């Protein structure tokens, strides 16, 4: 398991927010900053595609894990 910044994860790759987390996310598209809010990445829940979160690019995440 490797700790990297979210902005270094490729689109479509999976990651966890903590080493012992049960929820797996897929990094999706980048949202530019505008009048609605700051710049961020859309991250979709692996098991519930209707749920997504928005994280900044400098958020540490964990990749290369067994699932």
LUMMI-766310 format. One record per atom (N, C-alpha, C, O, CB): z, x, y; residue number from 1; residue in one letter; chain. Coordinates in steps of 0.001 Angstrom, whole numbers, padded with zeros to 6 digits. Glycine has a CB too. Example, Ala and Ser with C-alpha at 12.3 -4.5 7.8 and 13.67 -1.06 7.14 Angstrom:
2
<<007800; 013190; -005690>; 1; A; A>
<<007800; 012300; -004500>; 1; A; A>
<<007800; 013200; -003300>; 1; A; A>
<<008465; 014236; -003319>; 1; A; A>
<<009046; 011308; -004473>; 1; A; A>
<<007080; 012850; -002250>; 2; S; A>
<<007140; 013670; -001060>; 2; S; A>
<<007870; 012900; 000030>; 2; S; A>
<<008039; 013409; 001138>; 2; S; A>
<<005725; 014084; -000598>; 2; S; A>
This chain:
67
<<000000; 000853; -001171>; 1; X; A>
<<000000; 000000; 000000>; 1; X; A>
<<000000; 000899; 001234>; 1; X; A>
<<000812; 001819; 001339>; 1; X; A>
<<001227; -000971; -000002>; 1; X; A>
<<-000906; 000632; 002159>; 2; X; A>
<<-001019; 001432; 003380>; 2; X; A>
<<-000725; 000590; 004610>; 2; X; A>
<<-001089; -000585; 004668>; 2; X; A>
<<-002416; 002052; 003489>; 2; X; A>
<<-000070; 001189; 005589>; 3; X; A>
<<000223; 000523; 006851>; 3; X; A>
<<-000819; 000969; 007873>; 3; X; A>
<<-000957; 002164; 008138>; 3; X; A>
<<001677; 000844; 007343>; 3; X; A>
<<-001555; 000013; 008451>; 4; X; A>
<<-002581; 000299; 009449>; 4; X; A>
<<-002483; -000729; 010573>; 4; X; A>
<<-001764; -001722; 010458>; 4; X; A>
<<-004001; 000288; 008811>; 4; X; A>
<<-003207; -000483; 011651>; 5; X; A>
<<-003285; -001462; 012732>; 5; X; A>
<<-004348; -002498; 012391>; 5; X; A>
<<-005343; -002183; 011738>; 5; X; A>
<<-003603; -000772; 014090>; 5; X; A>
<<-004137; -003723; 012829>; 6; X; A>
<<-005056; -004809; 012516>; 6; X; A>
<<-006468; -004529; 013022>; 6; X; A>
<<-007438; -004926; 012376>; 6; X; A>
<<-004545; -006107; 013109>; 6; X; A>
<<-006602; -003861; 014150>; 7; X; A>
<<-007935; -003594; 014691>; 7; X; A>
<<-008739; -002635; 013809>; 7; X; A>
<<-009954; -002528; 013974>; 7; X; A>
<<-007817; -003023; 016094>; 7; X; A>
<<-008085; -001936; 012878>; 8; X; A>
<<-008768; -001024; 011965>; 8; X; A>
<<-009118; -001677; 010629>; 8; X; A>
<<-009724; -001039; 009768>; 8; X; A>
<<-007910; 000193; 011723>; 8; X; A>
<<-008744; -002932; 010454>; 9; X; A>
<<-009080; -003678; 009239>; 9; X; A>
<<-010437; -004337; 009461>; 9; X; A>
<<-010670; -004938; 010510>; 9; X; A>
<<-007974; -004749; 008890>; 9; X; A>
<<-011331; -004230; 008483>; 10; X; A>
<<-012665; -004811; 008622>; 10; X; A>
<<-012615; -006326; 008465>; 10; X; A>
<<-011730; -006866; 007801>; 10; X; A>
<<-013626; -004204; 007589>; 10; X; A>
<<-013574; -007000; 009085>; 11; X; A>
<<-013661; -008445; 008987>; 11; X; A>
<<-013890; -008836; 007529>; 11; X; A>
<<-014768; -008289; 006862>; 11; X; A>
<<-014793; -008995; 009892>; 11; X; A>
<<-013095; -009785; 007041>; 12; X; A>
<<-013194; -010238; 005663>; 12; X; A>
<<-012222; -009555; 004717>; 12; X; A>
<<-012058; -010002; 003582>; 12; X; A>
<<-014574; -010029; 005174>; 12; X; A>
<<-011574; -008485; 005154>; 13; X; A>
<<-010596; -007797; 004312>; 13; X; A>
<<-009259; -008542; 004347>; 13; X; A>
<<-008949; -009245; 005309>; 13; X; A>
<<-010411; -006328; 004775>; 13; X; A>
<<-008478; -008371; 003279>; 14; X; A>
<<-007189; -009049; 003179>; 14; X; A>
<<-006058; -008100; 003563>; 14; X; A>
<<-006184; -006882; 003440>; 14; X; A>
<<-006973; -009594; 001755>; 14; X; A>
<<-004951; -008677; 004030>; 15; X; A>
<<-003781; -007893; 004423>; 15; X; A>
<<-002536; -008752; 004352>; 15; X; A>
<<-002607; -009979; 004279>; 15; X; A>
<<-003955; -007317; 005839>; 15; X; A>
<<-001382; -008076; 004375>; 16; X; A>
<<-000078; -008728; 004474>; 16; X; A>
<<000576; -008271; 005759>; 16; X; A>
<<000279; -007187; 006261>; 16; X; A>
<<000823; -008406; 003239>; 16; X; A>
<<001461; -009085; 006292>; 17; X; A>
<<002155; -008706; 007518>; 17; X; A>
<<003375; -007839; 007248>; 17; X; A>
<<003776; -007061; 008112>; 17; X; A>
<<002569; -009940; 008280>; 17; X; A>
<<003982; -007958; 006050>; 18; X; A>
<<005125; -007146; 005642>; 18; X; A>
<<004885; -006688; 004210>; 18; X; A>
<<004148; -007349; 003478>; 18; X; A>
<<006472; -007943; 005766>; 18; X; A>
<<005485; -005574; 003786>; 19; X; A>
<<005241; -005090; 002416>; 19; X; A>
<<005653; -006079; 001330>; 19; X; A>
<<005017; -006132; 000277>; 19; X; A>
<<005977; -003796; 002201>; 19; X; A>
<<006701; -006862; 001565>; 20; X; A>
<<007186; -007797; 000550>; 20; X; A>
<<006775; -009247; 000815>; 20; X; A>
<<007330; -010165; 000210>; 20; X; A>
<<008685; -007712; 000462>; 20; X; A>
<<005815; -009459; 001707>; 21; X; A>
<<005370; -010815; 002058>; 21; X; A>
<<004629; -011464; 000903>; 21; X; A>
<<003962; -010785; 000122>; 21; X; A>
<<004473; -010783; 003299>; 21; X; A>
<<004747; -012778; 000797>; 22; X; A>
<<004026; -013535; -000214>; 22; X; A>
<<002684; -014037; 000310>; 22; X; A>
<<001753; -014235; -000471>; 22; X; A>
<<004868; -014705; -000690>; 22; X; A>
<<002574; -014242; 001606>; 23; X; A>
<<001355; -014772; 002214>; 23; X; A>
<<000345; -013658; 002461>; 23; X; A>
<<000676; -012608; 003012>; 23; X; A>
<<001680; -015492; 003530>; 23; X; A>
<<-000881; -013906; 002048>; 24; X; A>
<<-001985; -012964; 002254>; 24; X; A>
<<-002930; -013571; 003276>; 24; X; A>
<<-003231; -014763; 003215>; 24; X; A>
<<-002734; -012645; 000911>; 24; X; A>
<<-003398; -012760; 004212>; 25; X; A>
<<-004302; -013216; 005257>; 25; X; A>
<<-005642; -012505; 005160>; 25; X; A>
<<-005734; -011399; 004628>; 25; X; A>
<<-003685; -012992; 006632>; 25; X; A>
<<-006677; -013148; 005677>; 26; X; A>
<<-008018; -012579; 005780>; 26; X; A>
<<-008307; -012371; 007260>; 26; X; A>
<<-008179; -013302; 008055>; 26; X; A>
<<-009102; -013506; 005105>; 26; X; A>
<<-008702; -011139; 007638>; 27; X; A>
<<-009043; -010909; 009038>; 27; X; A>
<<-010410; -011503; 009326>; 27; X; A>
<<-011385; -011208; 008636>; 27; X; A>
<<-009020; -009400; 009378>; 27; X; A>
<<-010472; -012334; 010339>; 28; X; A>
<<-011722; -012981; 010711>; 28; X; A>
<<-012193; -012437; 012052>; 28; X; A>
<<-012058; -011239; 012301>; 28; X; A>
<<-011553; -014517; 010771>; 28; X; A>
<<-012727; -013256; 012900>; 29; X; A>
<<-013397; -012795; 014115>; 29; X; A>
<<-012429; -012401; 015243>; 29; X; A>
<<-011247; -012745; 015234>; 29; X; A>
<<-014325; -013873; 014610>; 29; X; A>
<<-012984; -011670; 016204>; 30; X; A>
<<-012263; -011205; 017388>; 30; X; A>
<<-012485; -012199; 018514>; 30; X; A>
<<-013607; -012658; 018727>; 30; X; A>
<<-012724; -009778; 017809>; 30; X; A>
<<-011429; -012531; 019232>; 31; X; A>
<<-011506; -013432; 020382>; 31; X; A>
<<-011297; -012628; 021656>; 31; X; A>
<<-010244; -012019; 021847>; 31; X; A>
<<-010455; -014577; 020273>; 31; X; A>
<<-012292; -012625; 022520>; 32; X; A>
<<-012155; -011903; 023786>; 32; X; A>
<<-011163; -012609; 024703>; 32; X; A>
<<-010944; -013815; 024587>; 32; X; A>
<<-013520; -011770; 024483>; 32; X; A>
<<-010575; -011857; 025603>; 33; X; A>
<<-009648; -012436; 026579>; 33; X; A>
<<-010434; -013334; 027531>; 33; X; A>
<<-011539; -012995; 027956>; 33; X; A>
<<-008886; -011317; 027369>; 33; X; A>
<<-009851; -014477; 027857>; 34; X; A>
<<-010464; -015389; 028821>; 34; X; A>
<<-009359; -016169; 029517>; 34; X; A>
<<-008186; -015807; 029424>; 34; X; A>
<<-011477; -016354; 028126>; 34; X; A>
<<-009726; -017226; 030206>; 35; X; A>
<<-008729; -017994; 030954>; 35; X; A>
<<-007788; -018773; 030031>; 35; X; A>
<<-006747; -019247; 030485>; 35; X; A>
<<-009424; -018956; 031909>; 35; X; A>
<<-008132; -018916; 028742>; 36; X; A>
<<-007296; -019639; 027793>; 36; X; A>
<<-006225; -018768; 027166>; 36; X; A>
<<-005220; -019283; 026676>; 36; X; A>
<<-008145; -020233; 026718>; 36; X; A>
<<-006421; -017450; 027172>; 37; X; A>
<<-005409; -016602; 026567>; 37; X; A>
<<-005861; -015160; 026424>; 37; X; A>
<<-006986; -014819; 026788>; 37; X; A>
<<-005026; -017144; 025227>; 37; X; A>
<<-004980; -014306; 025890>; 38; X; A>
<<-005296; -012886; 025730>; 38; X; A>
<<-006237; -012637; 024548>; 38; X; A>
<<-006487; -013529; 023737>; 38; X; A>
<<-004012; -012083; 025545>; 38; X; A>
<<-006746; -011421; 024468>; 39; X; A>
<<-007605; -011027; 023358>; 39; X; A>
<<-006780; -010968; 022081>; 39; X; A>
<<-005632; -010524; 022103>; 39; X; A>
<<-008283; -009662; 023637>; 39; X; A>
<<-007365; -011419; 020952>; 40; X; A>
<<-006665; -011405; 019677>; 40; X; A>
<<-007653; -011544; 018528>; 40; X; A>
<<-008851; -011728; 018741>; 40; X; A>
<<-005620; -012525; 019624>; 40; X; A>
<<-007138; -011455; 017314>; 41; X; A>
<<-007934; -011629; 016105>; 41; X; A>
<<-007481; -012904; 015412>; 41; X; A>
<<-006287; -013200; 015362>; 41; X; A>
<<-007803; -010398; 015155>; 41; X; A>
<<-008432; -013655; 014879>; 42; X; A>
<<-008115; -014825; 014074>; 42; X; A>
<<-007899; -014364; 012640>; 42; X; A>
<<-008736; -013656; 012080>; 42; X; A>
<<-009246; -015902; 014160>; 42; X; A>
<<-006787; -014760; 012050>; 43; X; A>
<<-006444; -014371; 010685>; 43; X; A>
<<-006182; -015638; 009882>; 43; X; A>
<<-005325; -016445; 010241>; 43; X; A>
<<-005200; -013418; 010656>; 43; X; A>
<<-006931; -015810; 008785>; 44; X; A>
<<-006892; -017031; 007996>; 44; X; A>
<<-006019; -016821; 006764>; 44; X; A>
<<-006083; -015776; 006116>; 44; X; A>
<<-008315; -017463; 007587>; 44; X; A>
<<-005200; -017827; 006447>; 45; X; A>
<<-004360; -017798; 005250>; 45; X; A>
<<-005250; -017805; 004008>; 45; X; A>
<<-006191; -018594; 003928>; 45; X; A>
<<-003376; -019008; 005230>; 45; X; A>
<<-004962; -016935; 003040>; 46; X; A>
<<-005756; -016794; 001816>; 46; X; A>
<<-005757; -018082; 000995>; 46; X; A>
<<-006790; -018444; 000431>; 46; X; A>
<<-005221; -015640; 000970>; 46; X; A>
<<-004622; -018781; 000915>; 47; X; A>
<<-004498; -019962; 000060>; 47; X; A>
<<-004730; -021273; 000793>; 47; X; A>
<<-005051; -022273; 000152>; 47; X; A>
<<-003146; -019986; -000567>; 47; X; A>
<<-004581; -021306; 002096>; 48; X; A>
<<-004757; -022529; 002877>; 48; X; A>
<<-005689; -022217; 004043>; 48; X; A>
<<-005228; -021790; 005101>; 48; X; A>
<<-003379; -023089; 003386>; 48; X; A>
<<-006992; -022425; 003864>; 49; X; A>
<<-007959; -022028; 004888>; 49; X; A>
<<-007845; -022858; 006164>; 49; X; A>
<<-008470; -022532; 007172>; 49; X; A>
<<-009362; -022141; 004339>; 49; X; A>
<<-007056; -023922; 006128>; 50; X; A>
<<-006828; -024716; 007325>; 50; X; A>
<<-005766; -024100; 008229>; 50; X; A>
<<-005587; -024546; 009362>; 50; X; A>
<<-006424; -026121; 006943>; 50; X; A>
<<-005064; -023087; 007746>; 51; X; A>
<<-004001; -022435; 008512>; 51; X; A>
<<-004483; -021074; 008979>; 51; X; A>
<<-004979; -020273; 008187>; 51; X; A>
<<-002706; -022296; 007669>; 51; X; A>
<<-004335; -020823; 010263>; 52; X; A>
<<-004689; -019495; 010769>; 52; X; A>
<<-003672; -019072; 011824>; 52; X; A>
<<-002996; -019900; 012435>; 52; X; A>
<<-006131; -019486; 011359>; 52; X; A>
<<-003586; -017781; 012013>; 53; X; A>
<<-002714; -017220; 013035>; 53; X; A>
<<-003553; -016296; 013903>; 53; X; A>
<<-004631; -015858; 013500>; 53; X; A>
<<-001499; -016459; 012401>; 53; X; A>
<<-003058; -016007; 015082>; 54; X; A>
<<-003758; -015144; 016029>; 54; X; A>
<<-002866; -013947; 016329>; 54; X; A>
<<-001748; -014102; 016819>; 54; X; A>
<<-004126; -015916; 017342>; 54; X; A>
<<-003371; -012746; 016029>; 55; X; A>
<<-002586; -011525; 016194>; 55; X; A>
<<-003309; -010541; 017098>; 55; X; A>
<<-004538; -010505; 017140>; 55; X; A>
<<-002297; -010881; 014834>; 55; X; A>
<<-002535; -009745; 017817>; 56; X; A>
<<-003105; -008684; 018640>; 56; X; A>
<<-003618; -007555; 017756>; 56; X; A>
<<-003172; -007398; 016619>; 56; X; A>
<<-002064; -008151; 019644>; 56; X; A>
<<-004541; -006781; 018273>; 57; X; A>
<<-005145; -005702; 017512>; 57; X; A>
<<-004191; -004573; 017168>; 57; X; A>
<<-004420; -003856; 016194>; 57; X; A>
<<-006288; -005155; 018262>; 57; X; A>
<<-003123; -004396; 017944>; 58; X; A>
<<-002179; -003309; 017673>; 58; X; A>
<<-001018; -003742; 016768>; 58; X; A>
<<000000; -003053; 016703>; 58; X; A>
<<-001630; -002773; 018983>; 58; X; A>
<<-001160; -004868; 016075>; 59; X; A>
<<-000157; -005335; 015127>; 59; X; A>
<<-000254; -004529; 013832>; 59; X; A>
<<-001338; -004441; 013255>; 59; X; A>
<<-000331; -006846; 014845>; 59; X; A>
<<000839; -003943; 013362>; 60; X; A>
<<000787; -003221; 012078>; 60; X; A>
<<000718; -004202; 010916>; 60; X; A>
<<001455; -005188; 010883>; 60; X; A>
<<002018; -002296; 011918>; 60; X; A>
<<-000174; -003927; 009957>; 61; X; A>
<<-000333; -004760; 008764>; 61; X; A>
<<-000439; -003842; 007545>; 61; X; A>
<<-000565; -002626; 007688>; 61; X; A>
<<-001595; -005689; 008882>; 61; X; A>
<<-000387; -004424; 006353>; 62; X; A>
<<-000403; -003663; 005116>; 62; X; A>
<<-001624; -004052; 004279>; 62; X; A>
<<-001897; -005234; 004070>; 62; X; A>
<<000899; -003893; 004321>; 62; X; A>
<<-002352; -003037; 003806>; 63; X; A>
<<-003545; -003237; 002999>; 63; X; A>
<<-003417; -002459; 001688>; 63; X; A>
<<-002446; -001730; 001486>; 63; X; A>
<<-004811; -002799; 003776>; 63; X; A>
<<-004393; -002616; 000807>; 64; X; A>
<<-004430; -001906; -000493>; 64; X; A>
<<-003204; -002227; -001341>; 64; X; A>
<<-002450; -001329; -001718>; 64; X; A>
<<-004520; -000382; -000271>; 64; X; A>
<<-003011; -003492; -001635>; 65; X; A>
<<-001897; -003930; -002467>; 65; X; A>
<<-002455; -004709; -003644>; 65; X; A>
<<-003621; -005106; -003625>; 65; X; A>
<<-000886; -004793; -001656>; 65; X; A>
<<-001640; -004935; -004672>; 66; X; A>
<<-002041; -005711; -005833>; 66; X; A>
<<-001702; -007182; -005589>; 66; X; A>
<<-000600; -007509; -005151>; 66; X; A>
<<-001347; -005185; -007120>; 66; X; A>
<<-002663; -008063; -005877>; 67; X; A>
<<-002411; -009500; -005718>; 67; X; A>
<<-002971; -010303; -006827>; 67; X; A>
<<-002839; -011527; -006831>; 67; X; A>
<<-002968; -009994; -004440>; 67; X; A>
